[in-house]
């Protein structure tokens, strides 16, 4: 065998080995070819449906091969070559699973560094995925949304978060447009009505954080930042950014203080995007937001400040969590989202105490989804974009809840030191969950990795039960009748109990199925969730619960809310009777704290699945008896002295009364508010207005739809439009179809189509008309909606407690669910949720009717 033969044989063996690895990991590119820098040039005209571009990626081939793998989707890569000095090697590109492309050379390529050069064309997306078109007031704009796997729709790339490299963008566009990207402009050349804008090289970052925008935009400067910053808006809207401009500097400063490191990028720009699938996106140096979050009144009502403030904080926290330190792969997306959500709450509490975010129970947003037998672990296998989006909300809510719990155990100062150490160690690189656990364990006196794994690497959460003799046991919480796999957790318990008329505190870890705590034996009552920080449900003996309800004054507002929501969960698990749950609700209904009162209203609302034509009159009387005194006290008009909790309670009370009762005073207010709001959307709070419009739609005796539609089309305010859409709860079949048809009109952006369909779905108990319309319009719906909304549509529009509707959904999705990525999974989730609700309805309907007949008021 000659030397050349030996080399070729070795190269062939390496090629076979690398191909075997590639076959095992077909959804990943592998590590034989790695990028270190990418230049991207794009030619974009917002008024054209196509774009063109070229890219040069510096790559290193580790072992000899004839294949270079990269990602692209819906692009035409018409030229691909490898450049090695003066030599050029033509590549033939073929498409494979998971958007992976094989660029094949004619000969084996030696291991060394090359330039991978490609030229391509593409179509501008119209559904707010990738690089997409958005229209506002007759002008076209190009925006981007590349998380999680959409950069490949705009340019060929190594579109995985582990490939963290610098990028350098050059964009050619008509001169009339503003062109912006992640970094400051390096140079601009203008010729024949076109401009070529070259941007500075970025810091190392994953491809999903690349961002740019092209269109006729205005902007407002954000002053007092540590770097230059502006808020960009569609033409003529920059004057509406004053609130965001004012809040951003102090939020960024607080984050810099917490991390003890400066903001890591050269500039900080925001964009108000009028057509956006999600709430916001943390692109490094160029954060995109739904326009509703940035285009606001100069001084928004207190209750309308929370979402903008929290979202700005969340996205800026991502500059450290996710951007400076990035997850290695999408199975650790929770590292990004949980930390940003946790930091959002922490900074908001510190800077904006008037919003009282400390009273919010984050875990309640996770419990329902995490109880389903179909739920998956937060840290799960991810192969495709739909895998990332499956159970996405748990990355935020469950992840944040677990971090809150760990911080409470470790202590704020120690936790902060651990976070700072984590950031310093992994800055500009990638990290996995184990890296975080290792750092947190260094500042804790317990086994952080072991506990975190039980919550994040398996689904669901524990139900912890207490017995009179001090026995404590755990099982997997599940809804009545559900079949689930048995699990155990390492459950931290912060217990307050009353014994011999004294309050005693105790802390322990329940790390097995059952244990005994002798000091709890014969306790008068046990409250095992101090400050409601635990991610669990719990149950105490009936006698203890009765005694606890006599002592609720020793609990804080968070604990009272948790007590009530926990009771509702026990009812749904068939662990207590409806009458026991109503005893808890009635006891807390006496509380004068608006935070607790709002949780009572929420719990009443949670019982509406039991309301039907036979008992709706009784339920209306019941609500009037429970809530009319609050309505009389609070009315519908905000006072400047109102706390955020009072304002939220006012909206909650009015919303429930206006939806389910024929209360004449409420209906009169609904008409007054609606008529004023349709003429002047600053006349009242949008949440109150939305409920007022919904009330008139439910009790429709006039042609309100046409008035709502005209106001929706006339408005350029996304918040006002959202309120009007929420109000379109018309059950009349003819009007319901008009609502659905409006969703497909040019007046509704792609990102808002699903909202209209969901509103129509909630308007009527039987969904025959909904599925008839979807049957006729499914192609139009899916052609317009973003991919994420298509995948999640069953969960948003097809959950029901009615067997009739469950059957309708089965018939409808049998024809459609396998055509669209992710829809089959969402259908399974929706069907499970529906079947569980139908069982609960059957189990509790008789007791609920009986309770309504004998109910008395406690207010």
Secondary structure, DSSP 8 states (H G I E B T S, - for coil): --HHHHHHHHHHHHHHHHHHHHHHTTTS--SSEEEEEEEEEEE--TTSSEEEEEEEEEEEESS-EEEEEEE-SSEEEEEEEEEETTEEEE-EEEE-GGGEEEEEEEEEE-SSEEEEEEEEEEE-BSSSSEEEEEEETTEEEEEEE-TTTTGGGTS-B--STT--BEEEEEEEEETTSEEEESS-EEEEEEETTEEEEEE----SB-GGG--EEEESEEEEE--S-SSEEEEEEETT-GGGGHHHHHHHHHHHHHHHHHHTS---SSEEEEEEESS-SSSEE--TTEEEEEHHHHS--TT--GGGTHHHHHHHHHHHHTTTBTTTEEESSGGGHHHHHHHHHHHHHHHHHHH-GGG-GGG--TTHHHHHHHHSTT---SS----SHHHHHTTHHHHHHHHHHHHHHHHHHH-HHHHHHHHHHHHHHHTTEEE-HHHHHHHHHTT-SS-HHHHHHHHHSS-S-EEEEE-TTSEEEEEE---TT---------EEEEEEEEETTEEEEEEEEE-SSEEE-GGGTT-SEEE-BGGG--SEEEE--HHHHHHHHTTGGGS-HHHHHHHHHHHHHHHHTTSS-HHHHHHHHHHHHT---HHHHHHHHHHHHTTGGG--TTTHHHHHHHHHHHHHHHHHHH-S---TT--HHHHHHHHHHHHHHHHH---HHHHHHHHHHHHHHHH-TTSS-HHHHHHHHHHHHHT--S-HHHHHHHHHHH---HHHHHHHHHH----SHHHHHHHHHHHTSTTS-GGGHHHHHHHHHHS-SS-HHHHHHHHHHHHHHHHHS-HHHHHHHHHHH---S-HHHHHHHHHHHHTTTTTSTTHHHHHHHHHHHHHHHHHHHHHHHHHHHHHHHH-----
